[in-house]
Amino acid sequence: MHKILTSTKRIEFEKLVRRTKNIDEKDRLRAVLAYDLVHDVYDVAEIL
């Protein structure tokens, strides 16, 4: 698998995770970050 986020977008997503108060939105952002780190779909599903 390859990375889906550029380093700039990854930093932006990490900042959004810290700023966002909505738990569902945080989980979705964390799932995208995990997928970008080449975690398998089972790990991503557990995050969600």
Backbone as JSON, one array per atom type, in Angstrom:
{
  "sequence": "MHKILTSTKRIEFEKLVRRTKNIDEKDRLRAVLAYDLVHDVYDVAEIL",
  "N": [[0.84, -1.19, 0.0], [0.31, 2.31, -0.43], [1.07, 5.63, 0.74], [-1.59, 7.89, 1.4], [-1.86, 10.48, 2.12], [-0.33, 13.68, 1.88], [2.56, 15.06, 3.5], [1.92, 17.58, 4.49], [-0.91, 17.55, 4.53], [-1.25, 15.49, 6.35], [-0.28, 16.61, 8.73], [-2.16, 18.64, 9.0], [-4.51, 17.09, 9.39], [-3.83, 15.87, 11.84], [-3.8, 18.09, 13.52], [-6.49, 18.79, 13.35], [-7.64, 16.61, 14.64], [-6.9, 17.09, 17.26], [-8.23, 19.51, 17.74], [-10.96, 19.16, 17.19], [-14.14, 18.71, 18.6], [-16.2, 16.97, 18.25], [-16.78, 13.65, 18.67], [-17.3, 11.55, 16.82], [-16.36, 12.63, 14.43], [-13.66, 12.93, 15.1], [-12.95, 10.24, 15.31], [-13.23, 9.4, 12.66], [-11.23, 10.94, 11.43], [-8.99, 9.9, 12.75], [-9.09, 7.31, 11.77], [-8.5, 7.68, 9.06], [-5.89, 8.63, 9.32], [-4.69, 6.37, 10.46], [-5.02, 4.52, 8.4], [-3.41, 5.71, 6.53], [-0.98, 5.24, 7.69], [-0.56, 2.68, 6.99], [-1.95, 0.71, 8.35], [-3.88, -2.25, 8.71], [-7.19, -3.05, 7.39], [-8.7, -4.09, 9.45], [-7.69, -2.96, 11.79], [-8.35, -0.31, 11.31], [-11.13, -0.53, 11.22], [-11.61, -1.17, 13.88], [-10.98, 1.22, 15.12], [-13.04, 2.82, 14.22]],
  "CA": [[0.0, 0.0, 0.0], [1.05, 3.56, -0.46], [0.52, 6.71, 1.55], [-2.64, 8.64, 0.71], [-1.8, 11.87, 2.53], [0.96, 14.35, 1.84], [2.98, 15.43, 4.87], [1.16, 18.77, 4.88], [-2.28, 17.13, 4.86], [-1.18, 14.68, 7.55], [-0.16, 17.56, 9.84], [-3.47, 19.29, 9.1], [-5.44, 16.13, 9.99], [-3.45, 15.71, 13.24], [-4.27, 19.29, 14.23], [-7.94, 18.69, 13.42], [-7.98, 15.62, 15.67], [-6.77, 17.74, 18.58], [-9.17, 20.63, 17.87], [-12.35, 18.77, 16.99], [-14.84, 18.27, 19.8], [-17.12, 15.91, 17.85], [-16.09, 12.36, 18.8], [-17.42, 10.8, 15.56], [-15.44, 13.24, 13.45], [-12.31, 12.57, 15.52], [-12.73, 8.84, 14.96], [-13.03, 9.32, 11.2], [-9.91, 11.49, 11.15], [-8.01, 8.92, 13.23], [-9.13, 6.17, 10.85], [-7.75, 8.07, 7.86], [-4.48, 8.67, 9.69], [-4.24, 4.99, 10.63], [-4.93, 3.92, 7.06], [-2.23, 6.3, 5.9], [0.19, 4.59, 8.29], [-0.57, 1.33, 6.44], [-2.61, -0.26, 9.21], [-4.82, -3.01, 7.89], [-8.58, -2.62, 7.51], [-9.24, -4.53, 10.74], [-7.31, -1.93, 12.74], [-9.15, 0.87, 10.99], [-12.5, -0.84, 11.64], [-11.66, -1.11, 15.33], [-10.98, 2.64, 15.46], [-14.38, 3.33, 13.94]],
  "C": [[0.88, 1.25, 0.0], [0.36, 4.6, 0.4], [-0.51, 7.49, 0.74], [-2.59, 10.13, 1.05], [-0.39, 12.43, 2.33], [1.33, 14.72, 3.27], [2.22, 16.65, 5.38], [-0.26, 18.41, 5.3], [-2.29, 16.32, 6.16], [-1.1, 15.58, 8.79], [-1.49, 18.26, 10.08], [-4.49, 18.37, 9.78], [-5.12, 15.94, 11.48], [-3.9, 16.9, 14.07], [-5.79, 19.24, 14.39], [-8.38, 17.69, 14.49], [-7.91, 16.26, 17.05], [-7.82, 18.82, 18.8], [-10.63, 20.22, 17.88], [-12.95, 18.24, 18.28], [-15.8, 17.12, 19.5], [-16.37, 14.57, 17.81], [-16.15, 11.56, 17.5], [-16.46, 11.32, 14.51], [-13.99, 12.9, 13.8], [-11.99, 11.14, 15.12], [-12.48, 8.68, 13.47], [-11.65, 9.84, 10.82], [-8.81, 10.51, 11.58], [-7.95, 7.71, 12.31], [-8.34, 6.48, 9.58], [-6.25, 8.1, 8.16], [-3.92, 7.26, 9.87], [-4.08, 4.3, 9.28], [-3.7, 4.44, 6.34], [-0.95, 5.69, 6.45], [0.27, 3.11, 7.94], [-1.04, 0.3, 7.47], [-3.61, -1.01, 8.35], [-6.27, -2.59, 8.2], [-9.2, -3.04, 8.83], [-8.9, -3.52, 11.83], [-8.15, -0.68, 12.55], [-10.6, 0.65, 11.43], [-12.64, -0.76, 13.16], [-11.67, 0.33, 15.82], [-12.38, 3.22, 15.3], [-15.39, 2.66, 14.84]]
}
